[in-house]
Amino acid sequence: MAGSTHKLSDQVSFYSKTSLKSMYRLAQEAVNLEELRLLFGHYIPENCLIHFPLPRGTGKSWFCMQLCIAIAAEWPSFLGEAITLHGNTLYINNELSEKSVQRRSKKLLDNAPLPLGEQYKAMVYTSRRNMLDDLHNIVTIIERVKPVLIIIDNLRMAFTDVDTNNNKEITKLMFTLLALCEGTQTSVLVTDHFRKHTNSLLSESDLQAGSGIKTDLSDGDFFLRKSGQDKGLRILKRGKSRHFEEEDNAKLIRLRPDSCWFELVYEGVNEAEHVGIRSLKDKDEQKDLAKALRSQDKSLDEIAHILGKGSSRQKEFHLKPLTKPCLSVAAYTAFIILNLTLSHQTANEPLNKVFDLRSFLSSL
């Protein structure tokens, strides 16, 4: 059937061809298709447009630069996710200054956890221009570099003239990114941000800032967030995918302060134990979470910090202070949360007994 040409900018156009085929014929043609190659496991398959929204300050740029290095260095995996497609990568930096990228590149390459290959390169294009105005230069770079992955960091800075809350403008923008992905036969990852006041909510596509059309038109999305248990921990979780089943659990990764590289801590963690825990109101939920944290060998001080409980909890439960300060106030508070089963005490009735902490700890 006939094709059509779509104008993406004054100098760049995209040609697309329509088709009409039976499902039977499509299925026959699929027999000759190879398995999808992976750039970052099921998070980023080949030739896909991936949306990557996340809260500010989580280490987005560090993560993206590391992913580019891992793919170009021909590492077999990164953070436990297989890499079966290697090649040049292109990191389009619209956020950091070139000096910042220079310092970060040196830090990462000096502390790389695996040997760096020489066949491929992780390229960085730094620009403050609107990407739509700069599209001709970018396409020229892509034709020369031939990357297997293009990362655009970030959507708002790359497309300053686009109203990200306007569905019509975002639809046009996403069509441009899909055309870039299809026309260059590469995967495109575009970073984005969460909307405000979402720190206590579990990860899902609707947490993104601006129009939800971005999720509708992308091939997949995933999220990176801070853990409430430790300032160095992050939660990495897949969301929507056109090619793979979604996952309920997430990865727990750590940003090493010495090398600034992320490392895998645990697979298959429960995101609810790391995100939104400070917003738990129900005492039974607090108690269950505290017990779960205790089973992970967390100290009472750590449990109190994770739950965001301080000395005010003593007043709430009308508690007498410990006769001997063998534990901190925060730790004592965590202990109280774990003993909310004393239902025979009313909210207005003081607790007259001093708890036996030693017996409590030995029973865990």
Order of alpha helices (4+ residues) and beta strands (2+ residues): beta-beta-alpha-beta-beta-beta-alpha-beta-beta-beta-alpha-beta-alpha-beta-alpha-alpha-beta-alpha-beta-beta-beta-beta-alpha-alpha-alpha-alpha-alpha
